[in-house]
Amino acid sequence: MQNKDKLYHFIIGILAFTVPGFFFSPQVGLIFAAILATAKEMYDARHSEHTSDANDLIATISGALFAFLLFFSG
């Protein structure tokens, strides 16, 4: 189940990057995804029924970086 959670975070990172990355700029997409991931983990840290995990943050941002490299490299 743990790996599935990281996969979901990775996919959310891709989606969080894609919309602003294409409508505005790749930089905006990366910044938006990083802010969204950080805000989610801060929310989780403040609510006892959620679990904050730095690896979730890394997985989400990794998804955004993957999308950036996929769509904008070369």
RAGI-V37259 format. One record per residue. N is the residue number from 1. PHI is phi in whole degrees, 0 to 359 (NA if undefined). BURIAL is I if it has 24 or more other ideal C-beta (glycine too) atoms within 12 Angstrom, else O. D_FIRST is the distance of its C-alpha to the first C-alpha in Angstrom with 2 decimals. Layout:
((N PHI BURIAL D_FIRST) (N PHI BURIAL D_FIRST))
This chain:
((1 NA O 0.00) (2 300 O 3.82) (3 294 O 5.51) (4 296 O 5.13) (5 299 O 6.45) (6 293 O 8.98) (7 297 O 9.93) (8 298 O 10.72) (9 297 I 12.70) (10 299 I 14.41) (11 296 O 15.46) (12 299 I 16.75) (13 299 I 18.66) (14 299 I 20.27) (15 294 I 21.29) (16 295 I 22.50) (17 283 I 24.65) (18 299 I 25.96) (19 298 O 27.87) (20 291 I 29.84) (21 296 I 29.97) (22 271 O 31.95) (23 281 O 33.93) (24 244 O 34.98) (25 198 O 34.26) (26 301 I 31.53) (27 296 O 32.10) (28 297 O 31.60) (29 299 I 28.32) (30 295 I 27.03) (31 296 O 28.39) (32 300 I 26.97) (33 297 I 23.40) (34 294 I 23.79) (35 294 O 25.29) (36 299 I 22.67) (37 296 I 19.80) (38 295 I 21.92) (39 298 O 22.84) (40 297 I 19.29) (41 289 I 18.48) (42 294 O 21.90) (43 299 O 21.24) (44 300 O 18.04) (45 294 O 20.16) (46 268 O 22.88) (47 239 O 21.03) (48 296 O 19.95) (49 280 O 17.48) (50 247 O 15.45) (51 240 O 14.08) (52 275 O 15.80) (53 216 O 14.44) (54 299 O 16.78) (55 292 O 14.16) (56 295 I 13.22) (57 300 I 16.97) (58 297 O 17.30) (59 296 I 14.72) (60 294 I 16.59) (61 293 I 19.93) (62 297 I 19.09) (63 298 I 18.52) (64 295 I 21.89) (65 295 I 23.57) (66 300 I 22.38) (67 297 I 23.91) (68 302 I 26.97) (69 294 O 27.54) (70 295 O 26.96) (71 266 O 29.42) (72 237 O 31.86) (73 267 O 32.40) (74 92 O 35.67))
